[in-house]
Structures are given as C-alpha cells and as structure tokens.
Amino acid sequence: MTELSRWGAAHPELLGGIWWKLAADPEDMKMCLGVVGATAAVAAQVRGLLAHPEHLNVIAQRHTLRELRRLQETITDDEIARWQALWESGSFASEEEFWRRRREGPLLVQIGVDPTINRVSVGVDPLDRTFADALIDRYGADRVHVFWERLTDGWF
C-alpha cells in the first residue's frame, strides 16, 4: 500500500483511490487501485513496483480522488452557507428555535469520499427524498451518493 500511495501522490491526475478489498482469508485480500485513464498501462507500471503484484486489482474510474475531495469541500462549504443564510434570514424568534429547526433537518451528518464507488458519500438525516434528490441534481448522480444516516442526540 505504501508503494501505491507513493504512486498516487506522484500521479494525482490518474488516481481514483486506493483501498483494501477485505476477505475472510488474508491470502484472498486485494489492494485496489482506482485509475482514471489508461488502466492497462498503469496496471503494468504499478505491478512492477510491488513485491506481490498478484494481490493488486486495478479498477477503471471516472473521477480522480483530487476532484472528489474538491467536491467534498464544496458540498461542505455549501451546507455551511445554507445554514448561515437561514440564520441571517431572521425568520426565527430565538436562537433556541433556530437550533431546534436545525436538529429537525434535513442535515448532512456525514460526508466523505468513497473510493470504492468513486463518489462523494453524503449521509443525510432525516430520510428526506426531496433534499437527497436536490443534492444529486446539484452535484451530479455520477459524483454523489446519498445515504441515510441517523443523527445521534449527542451530535449537537
């Protein structure tokens, strides 16, 4: 994995992600390298760097890890701006009412790049299909995966 990480750092324009594909038998575990572009050429190059190239899967992907991380930052910034605009709208009688409304959601409660699906995964609470559809429409179904994640009471 160290060699894959080094390769990825040197080739961010090709790197879609690096992860382990776990298995019950350690001998069946695979290192996975997501690649945007010339998959066969990269596979040949990277296998030459590894002590056990037979444990490598090279997978074609649409988006680079760098691109998805930028999208993750954009979504986070947009969520902060959404709540800032709501706060500044003055439509709440008190700060307590604002926080109560915020806890009711919809909220982004988890966000991160998932290299296994080559998308930014966004956890939303509560289950709100309209909000999820708006996220997908705004950022793209090929770049965003929305799932339902329960908000814990200790979060606020």
Phi, psi and chi 1 to 4 in degrees:
 res  aa     phi    psi   chi1   chi2   chi3   chi4
   1 MET       -  -32.2  -72.9  -54.5 -103.6      -
   2 THR   -61.2  -43.9  -59.3      -      -      -
   3 GLU   -64.7  -39.3  -69.4  -59.8  -32.6      -
   4 LEU   -64.8  -40.2  -66.9  179.9      -      -
   5 SER   -63.2  -42.3  -65.4      -      -      -
   6 ARG   -63.0  -44.6  -74.6 -176.2 -173.3  137.6
   7 TRP   -60.3  -45.0 -179.2   88.4      -      -
   8 GLY   -61.7  -40.1      -      -      -      -
   9 ALA   -64.5  -33.0      -      -      -      -
  10 ALA   -82.0  -15.0      -      -      -      -
  11 HIS  -134.0   57.2  -60.4   89.0      -      -
  12 PRO   -63.8  -20.7   23.9  -33.2      -      -
  13 GLU   -74.7  -10.3   73.7  -75.6   -0.8      -
  14 LEU  -115.2  -21.7  -62.3  174.6      -      -
  15 LEU   -75.1  120.6  178.8   64.1      -      -
  16 GLY   -99.0  -17.1      -      -      -      -
  17 GLY   149.8  164.2      -      -      -      -
  18 ILE  -136.6  131.9  -58.6  169.7      -      -
  19 TRP  -158.6  165.4   66.5   96.3      -      -
  20 TRP   -94.4  137.8  -77.5  102.9      -      -
  21 LYS  -100.1  105.9 -178.7  178.0  178.6 -171.5
  22 LEU   -77.9  155.0  -58.7  177.2      -      -
  23 ALA  -147.7  157.6      -      -      -      -
  24 ALA   -61.6  -38.7      -      -      -      -
  25 ASP   -96.1  119.6 -177.7  -10.6      -      -
  26 PRO   -54.1  -28.3  -24.1   32.0      -      -
  27 GLU   -67.5  -20.2  -68.9  -63.5  -43.3      -
  28 ASP   -94.5   -2.3  -65.9  -28.7      -      -
  29 MET   -66.5  147.6  -72.3  178.9   44.7      -
  30 LYS  -128.6  144.0  -63.2  -72.6 -174.8 -176.9
  31 MET   -88.3  132.3  -63.0  175.2  -69.5      -
  32 CYS  -114.6  133.5  -62.8      -      -      -
  33 LEU  -123.0  113.1  174.9   64.7      -      -
  34 GLY   -84.6  133.0      -      -      -      -
  35 VAL  -132.2  136.4  175.2      -      -      -
  36 VAL  -102.4  119.4  176.3      -      -      -
  37 GLY   112.6 -136.7      -      -      -      -
  38 ALA   -72.4   79.8      -      -      -      -
  39 THR   -60.3  -46.6  -51.6      -      -      -
  40 ALA   -64.1  -42.3      -      -      -      -
  41 ALA   -65.5  -41.9      -      -      -      -
  42 VAL   -65.4  -43.7  167.7      -      -      -
  43 ALA   -57.0  -45.2      -      -      -      -
  44 ALA   -63.2  -42.5      -      -      -      -
  45 GLN   -65.9  -47.9  176.3 -170.6   16.3      -
  46 VAL   -71.1  -37.4  172.0      -      -      -
  47 ARG   -58.7  -32.0  -79.6 -166.2  170.4   93.2
  48 GLY   -67.7  -16.9      -      -      -      -
  49 LEU   -88.3  -14.0  -57.6  173.2      -      -
  50 LEU  -101.9  144.7  -57.6  176.0      -      -
  51 ALA   -71.6  -30.4      -      -      -      -
  52 HIS  -130.6   72.6  -63.9  -77.9      -      -
  53 PRO   -63.4  -18.9   20.6  -28.7      -      -
  54 GLU   -67.9  -14.8   68.5  -83.7    9.4      -
  55 HIS   -95.6   16.1  -67.3  -70.5      -      -
  56 LEU  -110.2  131.4  176.8   66.0      -      -
  57 ASN  -111.3  126.8  -76.5  -14.3      -      -
  58 VAL  -106.2  125.6  178.5      -      -      -
  59 ILE  -121.8  129.6  -60.9  151.7      -      -
  60 ALA   -70.7  133.9      -      -      -      -
  61 GLN  -134.9  161.1  -66.5 -175.1  -44.0      -
  62 ARG   -88.2  -32.5  -72.5 -176.7   75.1  173.2
  63 HIS  -122.9  142.1  -51.3  -72.0      -      -
  64 THR   -76.4  156.6   65.7      -      -      -
  65 LEU   -59.9  -39.7 -173.4   58.4      -      -
  66 ARG   -60.7  -44.5  178.9  172.8   53.5 -172.6
  67 GLU   -62.7  -43.9  175.0 -171.8  -11.0      -
  68 LEU   -67.5  -35.8  -67.2  174.7      -      -
  69 ARG   -66.0  -38.3  -75.3 -177.1  176.7  150.9
  70 ARG   -63.4  -41.4  -81.8 -166.1  -61.8 -112.1
  71 LEU   -63.6  -40.6  178.4   60.4      -      -
  72 GLN   -57.4  -45.3  175.2 -174.3  -14.2      -
  73 GLU   -63.4  -40.0  -69.9  172.6   10.4      -
  74 THR   -63.3  -45.8  -62.2      -      -      -
  75 ILE   -62.4  -43.1  -66.0  169.1      -      -
  76 THR   -61.6  -46.7  -59.9      -      -      -
  77 ASP   -61.8  -40.8  -69.2  -13.0      -      -
  78 ASP   -65.1  -37.0  -70.6   -8.9      -      -
  79 GLU   -66.9  -41.6  178.4   70.2   -7.1      -
  80 ILE   -61.9  -43.6  -68.5  167.3      -      -
  81 ALA   -64.2  -37.3      -      -      -      -
  82 ARG   -61.3  -45.7  179.0  173.0   76.6   98.4
  83 TRP   -73.8  -33.2  -73.8  104.9      -      -
  84 GLN   -63.3  -43.6 -175.0   67.6   31.8      -
  85 ALA   -64.3  -38.8      -      -      -      -
  86 LEU   -64.5  -42.9 -169.5   60.2      -      -
  87 TRP   -61.5  -45.8  172.7 -104.8      -      -
  88 GLU   -73.8  -12.1  -68.4  173.1   -4.8      -
  89 SER   -67.5  -22.1   71.3      -      -      -
  90 GLY    73.0   18.0      -      -      -      -
  91 SER   -87.7    9.8   58.2      -      -      -
  92 PHE  -116.7  140.2  -61.9   97.6      -      -
  93 ALA   -71.9  -24.5      -      -      -      -
  94 SER  -155.7  166.0   66.6      -      -      -
  95 GLU   -64.3  -35.4 -174.6  174.3  -20.6      -
  96 GLU   -60.9  -41.7 -179.0  178.8  -76.7      -
  97 GLU   -64.3  -40.3 -178.1 -175.5   -8.9      -
  98 PHE   -58.8  -48.9  169.6   78.8      -      -
  99 TRP   -66.5  -36.3  -73.4  104.9      -      -
 100 ARG   -61.9  -46.5 -179.6 -172.3   52.5   75.3
 101 ARG   -62.7  -39.1  165.5   65.2  175.6   86.5
 102 ARG   -65.1  -42.2 -174.8  159.1 -177.5 -164.6
 103 ARG   -62.5  -30.6  -82.8 -170.1  -62.1  -82.4
 104 GLU   -72.0  -20.9  -69.2  169.9   -1.8      -
 105 GLY    80.8 -169.4      -      -      -      -
 106 PRO   -74.7  146.7   27.5  -32.3      -      -
 107 LEU  -127.5  148.4  -69.8  169.7      -      -
 108 LEU   -89.0  113.4  -58.6 -173.5      -      -
 109 VAL  -105.1  -10.8  -65.2      -      -      -
 110 GLN  -156.5  139.2 -175.8  178.1   17.3      -
 111 ILE  -149.9  136.2 -177.0  167.9      -      -
 112 GLY  -174.5  160.5      -      -      -      -
 113 VAL   -79.7  130.5  173.5      -      -      -
 114 ASP  -111.5   99.8 -175.5  -16.5      -      -
 115 PRO   -66.2  -22.6   23.5  -30.6      -      -
 116 THR   -67.3  -26.5   65.3      -      -      -
 117 ILE  -113.8    0.3   60.8  171.8      -      -
 118 ASN    55.9   47.9 -162.1 -132.6      -      -
 119 ARG  -147.9  165.8  -68.0 -171.1 -179.2  124.3
 120 VAL   -87.9  122.6  176.0      -      -      -
 121 SER   -92.8  131.2  -72.7      -      -      -
 122 VAL  -124.3  117.9  179.7      -      -      -
 123 GLY   -88.7  128.9      -      -      -      -
 124 VAL  -121.4  140.1  175.5      -      -      -
 125 ASP  -139.9  135.2 -175.6   50.5      -      -
 126 PRO   -80.1 -178.7   33.0  -35.9      -      -
 127 LEU   -60.6  110.3  176.9   63.4      -      -
 128 ASP  -139.6   95.4 -175.7  -35.9      -      -
 129 ARG   -60.6  -38.0  179.4   69.1   59.7 -167.4
 130 THR   -63.5  -44.8  -57.4      -      -      -
 131 PHE   -64.4  -44.2 -175.8   65.6      -      -
 132 ALA   -61.3  -45.2      -      -      -      -
 133 ASP   -62.2  -38.3  -71.1  -15.8      -      -
 134 ALA   -64.8  -39.9      -      -      -      -
 135 LEU   -62.6  -46.0  -72.5  169.7      -      -
 136 ILE   -64.8  -43.2  -69.3  167.2      -      -
 137 ASP   -62.3  -41.1  -72.3  -14.9      -      -
 138 ARG   -71.0  -43.1  179.9  169.9 -175.2  155.8
 139 TYR  -105.3  -12.7  -57.0  110.5      -      -
 140 GLY   103.0  127.3      -      -      -      -
 141 ALA   -63.3  -25.6      -      -      -      -
 142 ASP   -83.0   -5.8   68.1  -38.7      -      -
 143 ARG  -121.5  -14.7  -60.8 -176.3  -36.0  149.6
 144 VAL  -129.5  135.9  172.3      -      -      -
 145 HIS  -121.0  123.6  165.2   71.7      -      -
 146 VAL  -104.6  133.2  177.3      -      -      -
 147 PHE  -134.1  165.7   64.2   97.1      -      -
 148 TRP   -97.7  123.3  -45.5  113.5      -      -
 149 GLU  -127.8  123.1  175.8   73.8   24.3      -
 150 ARG   -71.0  134.3  -98.7 -151.7   57.0   83.5
 151 LEU   -78.7  129.9  176.7   66.3      -      -
 152 THR   -85.6  150.2   61.8      -      -      -
 153 ASP   -60.8  -31.1  -70.0  -25.7      -      -
 154 GLY   -76.7   -1.3      -      -      -      -
 155 TRP   -66.6  -33.5 -160.8   73.5      -      -
 156 PHE   -99.7      -  -83.4   91.7      -      -
